[in-house]
Structure formats: C-alpha cells, structure tokens
Amino acid sequence: MQIEPFKIAIPDAAISDLRERLARTRWPDQPDDAGGWELGTDLAYLRELTDYWRTRFDWRAQERMLNAFPQFRAVVGDETIHFIHARGNGPKPLPLVVTHGWPGSFAEMVKFIPLLADPASHGGDAADAFDVVVPSLPGYGFSSRPKRRGMSAFAIAALWKELMQGLGYPRFGAQGGDWGSAVSICLGFKHPTNLLGIHLNFIPSSFLPPLNPRERPLTPEEQAFLDVRSQWFDAEAGYNRIQATKPQTLGYGLNDSPAGLAAWIAEKFRSWTDCGGEIERRVSKDELLTDISIYWFTETISSSFRLYNEARAQPLRFQSGERVSVPTALAKFPKEIPMPPRNYVERVFDVVQWTEMPRGGHFAALEEPQLLAEDVRRFFRRFR
C-alpha cells in the first residue's frame, strides 16, 4: 500500500476567495415572528458567524493545529484516503480506527485522539494506550471523491480493513458515531475475524433488526422508541431526505455559497449538541468554522451527501439469524438523535457494555471527549 506524509496547505487565493464571497452574500429575509431558529438557521446568528468567518477567523492557526497531528494519504483500492495516525504512548498500544460522520470531519477528533494515544498524560493509565487511526471518509475532507457510485458504509468498511492491514494491524478495534457507527458496524458484521470489538456512540437511523412473526414481539419500550423515531424523522429529517434522494441538486448551492454551507451545517450542530439552543456553549466558533472550512476548501459537501444516497440503496438491515458477532459497546448520550433501547440493539449485537452518559449529544468526541475516551478505554481493556 502506497502511503505518503500529508500536510494541509490551503492556497492564499482560496482564503481570499472565501472572504470575497462572504462579503457578497445576498441575504434572505426572515419573518419577525419566526422565533429565531424555528424555520431553520437564525438570520442574526448566521450574519454574526459569517462576519466572524470573514474578518476574524484564522484558518492558518487552525491549519497549524491540525498539522501538529501526524497525517498521511494512502492509496486504498481506487481511493486516496487521508488519515491521522497517532502512535500510542504505552507498553502495548492497541490499534483503533475511529470514524467520523456528517456534518463532522476528522477535525472533530482533535481533543479525543490525545486521550486515547497518550492516556498517561491526561489522567489515565499508559496501559490503556491506543495506536489511533482517524481516516477521512471517501468524499470528505482531504480524501478523494469517489468517481463512481457504490461507496456505501459496507464498501468503506472494506477500505478500512485494507488500510489497517496496510498499517500493520491485522486485528484492531473500531469506534464511531453517525456514519462512523455505520462503518464500524459493517466492519464487525462483514469482517469479524479482523475486529476485536466495536464501540459505538450512535446507532444509525437505518438500522433495522429482524422484525417478523418468527421473532419475539416488540416490547412497549421498543415500540415507544420506534414512535419517537418516526416523530423525529417527520420534524427534523428533511436534510436526510434530500441528501438521500437528490444530493446533486443541493450540492450546487452549497458548493457555491459559503453562507449557505454555514447555514446548512451550523443548524445541525445547534440541533444535535447538548447546548440548550446555544451552539457556542458546546462548540466554539473556531471549532465550528474549522469543520465548515474543511468542507468549503476541499469542495466536498456534495460528495459527502452521496453517502446518504448509498445508504438508501444499501441500508443497514438484518435478516433472521444474522448478527454482529464481535463484542459491542454503546455509549448513549442524552441529547443524541433518538436512540434505541438496549433490548432492541441486542436483537442483533453482542452488547457487553452499555453506558448511559450524564451529558452530551451527537458530536460526542467534540462535546465530551473525556467521557467518551474513558468509556472506550474501559471497553477495550478486555482485549489487551
């Protein structure tokens, strides 16, 4: 496998172009009685955010911060995969691939990685160290954009197996939330001999265990979850429907308008974090804009959408008798998108650790890196 060191180096012209486009934003109106975020991203907040992006946000400082991590690009199959590879500081680090989701990026892991790679420097035990590999999903960030359809979570899992083997890790653990959970599940389901275990902080909305007359009936708790999930999809999942059905149409606007891109992504950070309606209680402007800037500079918002379309074509559904055989841990954060109860998950997974977290939401590695890292360490101790 061909691997080369990588450093982020966005051209000055691209930064200037971004600022010029932001200065020329043509703003829509917003009803006076819309209630701030009731109809979507609040106009006043977006004006404040984009003004900061244009006049005060220091991309070069964020670039230096990201470049402090050891980054590489590897040719894996037909794709070029960007990844961080942080070697563990401990007697016998355990290899772990950590996968981000949408609208996140590898950058949401920057507070999480040191807690795993060097736990002794952050109040932990050196015996819990990991060799941490954080790839950018195909079509995201500094990975290549797939030229053909078919890059589903199942296909990405096969790429991750090849990547980890190419790095010298024939057996490894997997961790993820959002799309990262789907990829981790596919690793455990399709490549169990390579996986020690999987740690998840999300169960994909498309996950469906066998639910037929031959299976045990739904419990009241399981039915209540399905009802809540249905209500959530009706009220909150418009983004999912359009990204799954017409990703190309949406991509034209957001690839061309930085204000539009910021509106689309910021609204999800507000809705999905444990922030009480104020994004910056949990995610700073710099953190949010670093993530948005990665999508902007790499022109990957449109290609990132296509993973939703691929999931529509190849959903994470299980037939009678099919199971994810590798040990599974789940960390359930209270402000997460609706999550199933344990007995629903256990229809398919070998759940050996289930943690009800005291706080946090969808972007767990960014919001609560310490809580998540401690849970990951605890789970993987059984494999050392």
MOQUIBEL-V561177 format. One record per backbone hydrogen bond with DSSP energy under -1.0 kcal/mol. NH is the residue of the N-H (numbers start at 1). CO is the residue of the C=O. E is the energy in kcal/mol with one decimal. If there is no record, write none. Layout:
nh & co & e
NH & CO & E
NH & CO & E
//
This chain:
nh & co & e
4 & 73 & -2.5
6 & 71 & -2.4
15 & 11 & -1.4
16 & 12 & -2.4
17 & 13 & -2.3
18 & 14 & -2.0
19 & 15 & -2.1
20 & 16 & -2.3
21 & 17 & -2.5
22 & 18 & -2.4
23 & 19 & -2.0
24 & 20 & -1.1
25 & 22 & -1.4
34 & 31 & -1.7
37 & 35 & -1.3
40 & 37 & -1.2
46 & 42 & -2.4
47 & 43 & -2.4
48 & 44 & -2.0
49 & 45 & -2.8
50 & 46 & -2.8
51 & 47 & -2.0
52 & 48 & -2.0
53 & 49 & -2.4
54 & 50 & -2.1
55 & 51 & -2.5
56 & 52 & -2.4
57 & 52 & -2.8
62 & 58 & -1.7
63 & 59 & -3.1
64 & 60 & -2.3
65 & 61 & -2.0
66 & 62 & -2.6
67 & 63 & -2.5
69 & 66 & -1.6
72 & 83 & -2.6
73 & 4 & -2.4
74 & 81 & -2.4
75 & 2 & -2.0
76 & 79 & -3.0
79 & 76 & -2.3
81 & 74 & -3.2
83 & 72 & -2.5
84 & 134 & -2.1
85 & 70 & -2.5
86 & 132 & -2.7
89 & 117 & -3.4
94 & 129 & -2.0
96 & 131 & -2.6
97 & 173 & -2.4
98 & 133 & -2.9
99 & 175 & -2.3
108 & 105 & -1.6
109 & 106 & -1.7
110 & 107 & -1.4
113 & 109 & -2.7
116 & 112 & -1.1
117 & 113 & -3.0
118 & 114 & -2.2
121 & 118 & -1.2
122 & 119 & -1.9
124 & 119 & -3.1
128 & 125 & -2.3
129 & 126 & -1.7
130 & 116 & -1.8
131 & 94 & -1.5
132 & 86 & -2.6
133 & 96 & -2.7
134 & 84 & -2.4
136 & 82 & -2.9
139 & 144 & -2.5
140 & 137 & -2.1
143 & 140 & -2.1
144 & 80 & -2.8
152 & 150 & -2.2
156 & 152 & -2.5
157 & 153 & -2.2
158 & 154 & -1.5
159 & 155 & -1.7
160 & 156 & -2.7
161 & 157 & -2.2
162 & 158 & -1.9
163 & 159 & -2.8
164 & 160 & -3.0
165 & 161 & -2.3
166 & 162 & -2.4
167 & 163 & -1.3
168 & 165 & -1.5
169 & 164 & -2.7
172 & 194 & -2.3
173 & 95 & -2.6
174 & 197 & -1.7
175 & 97 & -2.4
176 & 199 & -1.7
180 & 177 & -2.1
181 & 178 & -1.3
182 & 178 & -1.3
183 & 179 & -2.6
184 & 180 & -2.1
185 & 181 & -2.7
186 & 182 & -2.4
187 & 183 & -2.1
188 & 184 & -2.3
189 & 185 & -2.5
190 & 186 & -2.8
191 & 187 & -2.1
194 & 191 & -1.6
196 & 172 & -2.6
198 & 327 & -2.2
199 & 174 & -2.8
200 & 329 & -2.7
201 & 176 & -1.9
207 & 204 & -1.7
208 & 316 & -1.7
215 & 212 & -2.3
223 & 219 & -2.5
224 & 220 & -2.2
225 & 221 & -1.9
226 & 222 & -2.2
227 & 223 & -2.1
228 & 224 & -2.4
229 & 225 & -2.9
230 & 226 & -2.0
231 & 227 & -2.1
232 & 228 & -2.5
233 & 229 & -2.5
234 & 230 & -1.9
235 & 231 & -1.9
236 & 232 & -3.3
237 & 233 & -1.2
241 & 237 & -1.9
242 & 238 & -2.1
243 & 239 & -2.4
244 & 240 & -1.9
245 & 241 & -1.4
246 & 242 & -2.6
250 & 246 & -1.5
251 & 247 & -1.9
252 & 248 & -1.2
254 & 250 & -1.7
255 & 251 & -2.3
257 & 253 & -1.6
261 & 257 & -2.3
262 & 258 & -2.6
263 & 259 & -2.2
264 & 260 & -2.2
265 & 261 & -2.1
266 & 262 & -2.8
267 & 263 & -1.5
269 & 265 & -1.7
270 & 266 & -2.2
271 & 267 & -2.1
272 & 268 & -2.5
273 & 269 & -1.1
275 & 273 & -1.9
278 & 275 & -1.6
281 & 278 & -2.2
282 & 279 & -2.2
283 & 279 & -2.5
288 & 284 & -2.7
289 & 285 & -3.0
290 & 286 & -1.9
291 & 287 & -1.7
292 & 288 & -2.3
293 & 289 & -2.7
294 & 290 & -1.7
295 & 291 & -1.5
296 & 292 & -2.3
297 & 293 & -3.3
298 & 294 & -1.9
300 & 295 & -1.6
304 & 300 & -2.3
305 & 301 & -1.5
307 & 304 & -1.2
308 & 305 & -2.1
310 & 306 & -2.3
311 & 307 & -2.0
312 & 308 & -1.6
313 & 309 & -1.5
314 & 310 & -2.6
317 & 315 & -1.8
318 & 208 & -2.2
322 & 319 & -2.3
324 & 348 & -2.2
328 & 350 & -2.6
329 & 198 & -2.4
330 & 353 & -2.2
331 & 200 & -2.7
332 & 355 & -3.3
335 & 360 & -2.5
336 & 333 & -1.8
345 & 341 & -1.7
346 & 342 & -2.6
348 & 345 & -1.9
349 & 345 & -2.5
351 & 349 & -1.3
352 & 328 & -2.7
353 & 328 & -1.2
355 & 330 & -2.7
357 & 332 & -2.7
362 & 272 & -3.0
364 & 362 & -1.2
366 & 363 & -1.1
367 & 363 & -3.1
368 & 364 & -2.6
372 & 368 & -2.3
373 & 369 & -2.7
374 & 370 & -2.4
375 & 371 & -1.7
376 & 372 & -2.3
377 & 373 & -2.8
378 & 374 & -2.2
379 & 375 & -2.0
380 & 376 & -2.2
381 & 377 & -1.0
383 & 380 & -1.5
384 & 381 & -1.4
//
